[in-house]
Amino acid sequence: MRKVKTSVLAMLSVVALLFSSCLGDSDYAPSIGCTGKPLGSLSADVKLDNGVIVTLSGISATTLMDIDRMYVYGQLTGEDANLESINPGDKVTITPNFYVTLSKAQSFLEDASWSDLNLSEMESLNWFSPDGYSLVNALNGYMNFMTTGMAYAKKNESSSSSSSDSYTLLTPRYYVKVKRLDTSNKIVDLVLGYDNRSSECLDENGKLKEGYISQKSTFCFYFDTYELYTYLNGIADEDAVTFNIYKAQKNSKGEYEEVKVSMNYASIQKGYLKRTY
C-alpha cells in the first residue's frame, strides 16, 4: 500500500480530542468531567450523567449533532467557577479541554448466537478511562468500555484536483450479551464483541482492497443497562453486583472463542445501572 500522510491516518482515531487555548493560561480555574448526552435542539449543551448540564463554550451545535454520548472535560467559566455550589439540574458553562465520543452497543439480554456476526479480534478490553487515570465504568444507567483493535477507513471520492486524499472511518459495530444473571449471588456475566467491518475492506486473501487503509485504534462504546437493571429483582440499589467480563471474538484461525478478561472495579452498585437523570 502506498504511503499515506499522517494527517490522513489521524482521521482513523475514534477518540476525538479538542484542545482549548486556555490550557496555557496561568490563572487557575476548577475543572469538571463526566460522561453525558448532547441535548440537541441547536444547542451546545450536554446533560452529564451526574445531572449537571454543561454548555460547551466555543463549540457549535452542529459539531454535536451526530454524537450520541460523550465524555467531556473542561474548565468552569466566570461565575460558574465554584464546584461546591453546583448541584444536579444546574446549568453551567465550561471551556472544553477535550471530549471523547462513545458508540452504542447492541445488547442481547436473552440467549443469542454470535454465529452470524463478523466478530473482530480484541487486543485489549477495559473500562472506559478517557485520560488513562480517571475511570467511568458505570453511571446513570450506562456501562462504559474501551477496546483496542484494527480500524478501517475508505477513501472519499472527490472531483478535486488536490493531491491530498481524505478517508472516512467505517464505524465499528459493538455487541453485549448477558451470558449469566444470578440474582441470588449478585453475579452477572457479560460477553462483549465488536465488528470492525474488515469483511468490507479485505479481499479473499486478507489483503486491503483498493481505496482502503487500516490502523490500530482505540474504540469507546457503552452498554445501556436500563433493561438489565429491571432484571436484577431482589437486589437493593445499595448492593454491589459482581460483573465477570468476557470478550467474544474470532481468533486468527477464524474460530469463535470467549475469553475472560481480568478487570478491576468489576463490583458495581446496582443503583449505578438505573437511569437517574
WOURGI-V744874 format. One record per residue. N is the residue number from 1. RES is the residue in one small letter. OMEGA is omega as a letter, one per 20 degrees, with the letter a starting at -180 (none if undefined). NEAR is the number of other ideal C-beta (glycine too) atoms within 8 Angstrom. Layout:
n;res;omega;near
N;RES;OMEGA;NEAR
N;RES;OMEGA;NEAR
//
This chain:
n;res;omega;near
1;m;a;4
2;r;a;3
3;k;r;3
4;v;a;8
5;k;r;8
6;t;a;5
7;s;r;6
8;v;r;12
9;l;a;10
10;a;r;7
11;m;r;11
12;l;a;13
13;s;r;8
14;v;r;12
15;v;a;9
16;a;a;8
17;l;r;7
18;l;a;9
19;f;a;6
20;s;r;11
21;s;a;4
22;c;r;9
23;l;a;7
24;g;a;4
25;d;a;6
26;s;a;2
27;d;a;4
28;y;r;3
29;a;a;11
30;p;a;9
31;s;r;10
32;i;r;14
33;g;a;9
34;c;r;12
35;t;r;15
36;g;a;13
37;k;r;8
38;p;a;10
39;l;r;9
40;g;r;8
41;s;r;5
42;l;r;4
43;s;r;8
44;a;a;11
45;d;r;12
46;v;r;14
47;k;a;10
48;l;a;14
49;d;r;12
50;n;r;9
51;g;a;10
52;v;r;15
53;i;a;12
54;v;r;15
55;t;a;11
56;l;a;14
57;s;r;11
58;g;r;6
59;i;r;9
60;s;r;6
61;a;a;9
62;t;r;5
63;t;a;8
64;l;a;14
65;m;a;8
66;d;r;3
67;i;a;9
68;d;r;7
69;r;a;11
70;m;r;14
71;y;r;14
72;v;r;16
73;y;a;12
74;g;a;15
75;q;r;12
76;l;a;15
77;t;r;10
78;g;a;6
79;e;r;4
80;d;a;10
81;a;r;9
82;n;a;9
83;l;a;7
84;e;a;4
85;s;a;5
86;i;a;10
87;n;r;7
88;p;a;7
89;g;r;6
90;d;r;8
91;k;a;7
92;v;r;12
93;t;r;10
94;i;r;16
95;t;a;12
96;p;r;14
97;n;r;12
98;f;r;10
99;y;a;12
100;v;r;12
101;t;r;12
102;l;r;14
103;s;a;13
104;k;r;10
105;a;r;12
106;q;a;8
107;s;r;12
108;f;a;10
109;l;r;7
110;e;a;5
111;d;a;3
112;a;a;6
113;s;r;4
114;w;a;12
115;s;a;5
116;d;a;4
117;l;r;8
118;n;a;8
119;l;r;13
120;s;a;14
121;e;r;9
122;m;r;12
123;e;r;7
124;s;r;7
125;l;a;11
126;n;r;10
127;w;r;11
128;f;r;15
129;s;a;11
130;p;a;13
131;d;a;6
132;g;a;4
133;y;r;5
134;s;a;7
135;l;r;8
136;v;a;14
137;n;r;11
138;a;r;10
139;l;r;12
140;n;r;11
141;g;r;12
142;y;r;13
143;m;a;10
144;n;a;16
145;f;r;14
146;m;r;14
147;t;a;15
148;t;r;10
149;g;a;13
150;m;r;10
151;a;a;15
152;y;r;14
153;a;a;14
154;k;r;10
155;k;r;10
156;n;r;8
157;e;a;3
158;s;r;6
159;s;a;2
160;s;r;4
161;s;a;3
162;s;a;5
163;s;a;4
164;s;r;6
165;d;r;9
166;s;a;9
167;y;r;12
168;t;a;8
169;l;r;10
170;l;a;12
171;t;r;6
172;p;r;12
173;r;a;8
174;y;a;14
175;y;r;16
176;v;r;12
177;k;r;13
178;v;a;14
179;k;r;7
180;r;r;8
181;l;a;9
182;d;a;8
183;t;a;10
184;s;a;4
185;n;r;5
186;k;a;10
187;i;r;10
188;v;r;13
189;d;r;11
190;l;r;13
191;v;a;12
192;l;r;17
193;g;r;15
194;y;r;15
195;d;a;12
196;n;r;11
197;r;r;12
198;s;a;10
199;s;r;6
200;e;a;6
201;c;a;12
202;l;r;8
203;d;a;7
204;e;r;3
205;n;r;4
206;g;r;5
207;k;r;6
208;l;r;10
209;k;r;8
210;e;r;4
211;g;r;5
212;y;r;11
213;i;a;13
214;s;r;10
215;q;r;9
216;k;a;7
217;s;r;11
218;t;a;9
219;f;r;14
220;c;a;16
221;f;a;14
222;y;r;15
223;f;r;13
224;d;a;9
225;t;a;12
226;y;a;10
227;e;r;9
228;l;r;13
229;y;a;11
230;t;r;7
231;y;a;10
232;l;a;13
233;n;r;6
234;g;r;4
235;i;a;9
236;a;r;5
237;d;a;7
238;e;a;6
239;d;r;9
240;a;r;8
241;v;r;14
242;t;r;9
243;f;r;11
244;n;a;11
245;i;r;11
246;y;r;13
247;k;r;13
248;a;a;13
249;q;r;12
250;k;a;10
251;n;a;8
252;s;r;4
253;k;a;4
254;g;a;5
255;e;r;6
256;y;r;9
257;e;r;8
258;e;a;8
259;v;r;7
260;k;a;7
261;v;r;9
262;s;a;4
263;m;r;9
264;n;r;4
265;y;a;8
266;a;r;10
267;s;a;7
268;i;r;13
269;q;a;9
270;k;a;15
271;g;r;8
272;y;a;10
273;l;a;14
274;k;r;12
275;r;a;6
276;t;a;8
277;y;none;9
//
